[in-house]
Amino acid sequence: MVKVKQLIETLLNTIKKNLRRTREADIQKFLQILLESKRVFVVGAGRSGLVVKSFAMRLMHLGFEVYVVGETITPPIKKDDLLVALSGSGSTSFVVLVARTAKKLGAKVVAITSHPDSPLGKLSDHIVKIGGRGEEFVRDYVSDQLKGFSKSLTPMGTLFELSSSIFLDSVIAALMDIMGKSEEELKKKHTNLE
């Protein structure tokens, strides 16, 4: 029988390892770029798209002018704007195409990816590396599988997406502190149509 609590503990430990490897200098530079940008655009595909949309919502609560690429109300990106592109592989064709277009139009691009040497990483102005299913995970996974622990810890890119979600929520908490914003102030910008 699968022990869900054991799986939760393993997953949490793996996410902690992923996030501990994220370089503080890269995080601080990302915060600086966010604060200096006129407008922020975000892009991701699939579950990464959902993660980056929740980040966009929190940026809006903080008072940023922020847009999700692909929505009907998204304006054109311009020179002083920022595109935050989220892709574990760094090779997702739609995300890479959007990033390439943003660069061509003079916007700054920040990639959040597990693969800095990917097509997305190579065209970005700044990269924040978030671990995903790396070699160490595969080794642990195979070992656990041989012990009969589990058949699959998480499907596909879930480790990257969960790690990215926690990272981006931490960025929001840091921005709240830097900007001197309280949760009450953020609530004032939250939808009232629920």
LINZIUR-V865715 format. One record per pair of residues at least 12 apart in sequence whose ideal C-beta (glycine too) atoms are under 10 Angstrom apart, sorted by the first residue. I is the first residue (numbers start at 1). J is the second residue. Records with the same first field share a line. If there is no record, write none. Layout:
I: J / J
This chain:
2: 149 / 150 / 151
3: 149 / 150
6: 144 / 149 / 150
7: 144 / 149 / 150 / 152 / 153 / 154
10: 140 / 141 / 144 / 149 / 150 / 153 / 154
11: 153 / 154 / 158 / 159 / 162
12: 162 / 166
13: 140
14: 131 / 132 / 133 / 134 / 136 / 137 / 140 / 141 / 153 / 154 / 159 / 162 / 163
15: 130 / 131 / 154 / 158 / 159 / 160 / 162 / 163 / 164 / 165 / 166 / 167
16: 163 / 166
17: 131 / 134 / 136 / 137 / 140 / 159 / 163
18: 114 / 129 / 130 / 131 / 132 / 133 / 134 / 136 / 137 / 159 / 160 / 162 / 163 / 164 / 166 / 167
19: 130 / 131 / 162 / 163 / 164 / 166 / 167 / 170
20: 131
21: 129 / 130 / 131 / 134 / 136 / 163
22: 112 / 128 / 129 / 130 / 131 / 163 / 167 / 170
23: 127 / 128 / 129
26: 110 / 112 / 116 / 126 / 127 / 128 / 129 / 130
27: 128 / 167 / 170 / 171 / 174
28: 174
29: 110 / 125 / 126 / 127 / 128
30: 82 / 84 / 110 / 112 / 126 / 127 / 128 / 167 / 168 / 171 / 174
31: 171 / 174 / 175 / 178
32: 126 / 178
33: 82 / 84 / 108 / 109 / 110 / 125 / 126
34: 59 / 62 / 64 / 66 / 82 / 84 / 110 / 171 / 174 / 175 / 178
35: 64 / 175 / 178 / 179
36: 80 / 82 / 108
37: 64 / 65 / 66 / 80 / 81 / 82 / 83 / 84 / 107 / 108 / 110
38: 64 / 65 / 78 / 79 / 80 / 81 / 82 / 107
39: 64 / 65 / 66 / 67 / 75 / 77 / 78 / 80 / 81 / 82 / 83 / 107
40: 55 / 56 / 59 / 60 / 64 / 65 / 66 / 67 / 81 / 82 / 83 / 84 / 107 / 108 / 110
41: 56 / 65 / 66 / 67 / 68 / 69 / 74 / 75 / 76 / 77 / 78 / 81 / 82 / 83 / 84 / 85 / 98 / 102 / 107 / 109
42: 54 / 55 / 56 / 57 / 59 / 66 / 67 / 68 / 69 / 70 / 74 / 82 / 83 / 84 / 85 / 86 / 98 / 110 / 112 / 168
43: 56 / 67 / 68 / 69 / 70 / 74 / 83 / 84 / 85 / 86 / 87 / 92 / 94 / 95 / 96 / 97 / 98 / 99 / 102 / 109
44: 56 / 68 / 69 / 70 / 84 / 85 / 86 / 87 / 88 / 92 / 94 / 95 / 98 / 112 / 161 / 164
45: 70 / 85 / 86 / 87 / 92 / 93 / 94 / 95 / 98
46: 87 / 88 / 92 / 94 / 95 / 156 / 157 / 161
47: 86 / 88 / 156 / 157 / 158 / 160 / 161 / 162 / 164 / 165
48: 85 / 86 / 87 / 88 / 89 / 92 / 95 / 112 / 113 / 157 / 160 / 161 / 164 / 165
49: 68 / 69 / 70 / 86 / 87 / 92 / 94 / 95 / 161
50: 86 / 161 / 165
51: 86 / 112 / 160 / 161 / 162 / 163 / 164 / 165 / 166 / 167 / 168 / 169
52: 68 / 69 / 84 / 85 / 86 / 87 / 95 / 112 / 161 / 164 / 165 / 168
53: 68 / 70 / 71 / 86
54: 165 / 168 / 169 / 172
55: 68 / 84 / 86 / 112 / 164 / 165 / 167 / 168 / 169 / 171 / 172
56: 68 / 69 / 71 / 84 / 168
57: 172 / 189 / 190 / 191
58: 168 / 169 / 171 / 172 / 173 / 175 / 176 / 186 / 189
59: 84 / 168 / 171 / 172 / 175
60: 186 / 189 / 190 / 191
61: 172 / 176 / 181 / 183 / 185 / 186 / 187 / 188 / 189 / 190 / 191
62: 172 / 175 / 176 / 178 / 179 / 181 / 185 / 186 / 189
63: 175 / 179 / 181 / 185 / 186 / 189
64: 82 / 175 / 179
65: 81
66: 82 / 84
67: 81 / 83
69: 83 / 84 / 85 / 94 / 95 / 98 / 99 / 101 / 102
70: 94 / 98
76: 105 / 107
77: 98 / 101 / 102 / 103 / 104 / 105 / 106 / 107
78: 102 / 105 / 106 / 107
79: 105 / 106 / 107 / 108
80: 106 / 107 / 108
81: 102 / 105 / 106 / 107 / 108 / 109
82: 102 / 107 / 108 / 109 / 110 / 125 / 126
83: 95 / 98 / 99 / 101 / 102 / 103 / 105 / 107 / 108 / 109 / 110 / 111 / 124 / 125
84: 99 / 108 / 109 / 110 / 111 / 112 / 126 / 128 / 168 / 171
85: 98 / 99 / 102 / 109 / 110 / 111 / 112 / 113 / 120 / 121 / 123 / 124 / 127
86: 110 / 111 / 112 / 113 / 120 / 128 / 130 / 160 / 161 / 164 / 165 / 168
87: 99 / 111 / 112 / 113 / 114 / 115 / 118 / 119 / 120 / 121 / 157 / 160 / 164
88: 112 / 113 / 114 / 115 / 118 / 130 / 131 / 132 / 133 / 156 / 157 / 158 / 159 / 160 / 161 / 163 / 164
89: 113 / 114 / 115 / 118 / 119 / 120 / 132 / 157 / 160
90: 111 / 112 / 113 / 114 / 115 / 116 / 117 / 118 / 119 / 120 / 121 / 122 / 123 / 124 / 127 / 129
91: 113 / 115 / 118 / 119 / 120 / 121
92: 113 / 118 / 119 / 120 / 157
93: 119
95: 111 / 113 / 119 / 120
96: 111 / 118 / 119 / 120 / 121 / 122 / 123
97: 119
98: 120
99: 111 / 119 / 120 / 121 / 122 / 123 / 124
100: 119 / 120 / 123
102: 123 / 124
103: 123 / 124 / 125
104: 123
107: 125
108: 124 / 125 / 126
109: 123 / 124 / 125 / 126 / 127
110: 124 / 125 / 126 / 127 / 128
111: 123 / 124 / 125 / 126 / 127 / 128 / 129
112: 124 / 126 / 127 / 128 / 129 / 130 / 160 / 163 / 164 / 167 / 168 / 171
113: 127 / 128 / 129 / 130 / 132 / 160 / 164
114: 129 / 130 / 131 / 132 / 133 / 134 / 157 / 159 / 160 / 163 / 164
115: 127 / 129 / 132 / 134 / 160
116: 128 / 129
128: 164 / 167 / 168 / 171
130: 159 / 160 / 161 / 162 / 163 / 164 / 165 / 166 / 167 / 168
131: 159 / 160 / 163 / 164
132: 154 / 156 / 157 / 158 / 159 / 160 / 161 / 162 / 163 / 164
133: 153 / 154 / 156 / 157 / 158 / 159 / 160
134: 159 / 160
137: 153 / 154 / 159
140: 153
141: 153 / 154
172: 186
